[in-house]
Amino acid sequence: MTLLAASSRFDNIHILLWLIKDTCWMLEWRLLGTVMIVPTLGVAIYMTVRSAAEDVVWINLAVSFWITANAYWMLCEFFDREAYKDYAGLPFGLGLVSVGIFYLYPPLAARFARH
């Protein structure tokens, strides 16, 4: 396996972690679902930091925001705080802004990614 293939394989591990976390949410397995936030978000943040010098940092940042919002929403449901789940809209919105920068303003995205 080449270094690029190994890196790509690792980059997609957050999808597996995310699926496990969301399956726990669906099955209402509170402890495991809550524990799964740490590795899922940790890998997403690691990927974001690792790609800081590349344009794709904006997509990785959006994924980190999305997982944050998703995890917050899950915790609100798990711990009977559904009145607060609308606050998940903030990281969801920041994720949309990140994707928007990547697709709508490529020169801006490239400039910030390289500094």
N, C-alpha and C positions, 0 to 999 in steps of 0.2 A: 504494500500500500504506500503510495507516495505521500509526501508531507502535505500537499494540497488536499488530497483525498481524506487524510486523517483529520485535517483542520475542518473540512466541510462536514465530515461525520460528527465531529464534536459540536460544531455550530448548530446542528439540528437536534442535539440531545435535549435542548429546552422544550422541543415539541413533545417528546416522550414524557418529560417531567410535567409539562402543562396538562397533557392528557390524563396522567395519573391524578394530578391535583383536581382537575375538573370531574373525573370519575368519582373521586372521594366526595366531592361536593354533591353530585347527583345522588349518590348512595347515602348521603348524610353521615359519612364517616368523619366526624368532626376532628378527632385527634390527628389522624393521618393526613386529612386535607389541610389542616393548619400547619403541620410539620412540613408538608410538601411545598409550602410557600418559599421557604428558605432556599432549597436547591434550585427551584424553578426561577425565582427572581435573581438568585446569585449568578446563575449561568447567563441570564439575559444581561445583567449589569457587566459581568466580565466581558461578554462579547461587545458591548457598547464601548467599554474602556479600551479594549484591544483594537477596535476599529476607529479610534479617535482621529487618526491621520487620513482616513478614507472617507469618500462621500457616503458610503453605506452606513456610517455612524448614525445618520438621521433615521434610517429604517430600524437599526438596532435600538436606538433611543425610543422610537415609537413602540417597539415590542416591549421594552422595559416598562414604559408607561402603561401599556395595555395589560400586562401581567399584574402590575401594581393595582390598577383599577379593578381587575377581575378578582384578585385576592381580597381586596378591601370589601367588595360586594359580597363575596363568599363569607367572610367573617361577619358581616352585618347579618346575613341570614342565619349563620350558625349560632350566633349569640344573641338572637332576638333584638337586634338593633336596626330593623329594616327601615325605620324612620330616617336613618342617616345614610342609606345606601345611595341616595342621589348625589352625594359628594364624590362618588366614583366618577361622575361626569368630568371632574377636573383633570385627572390623569388621562381619561379617554380623550378629552379635548386637546391636551398637550401632545398626545400621540398623533392626533390628526394634524396639528400644526407641524410636527416634525416631518410627517409624510408630505405635507404640502410644501415645505421648504425643499425637500429632496426632489419632488417632481415639478414644482412650479417655478422654483428659483435656483436652478442648478449652479449658476456662478456664485451665488451667495452660499449655497451649501458647500461648494468646493472651497471657498475662501475660509469659512469657519472651520471646516474639517482639517485644514492643513496647519492651523495655528494652535 
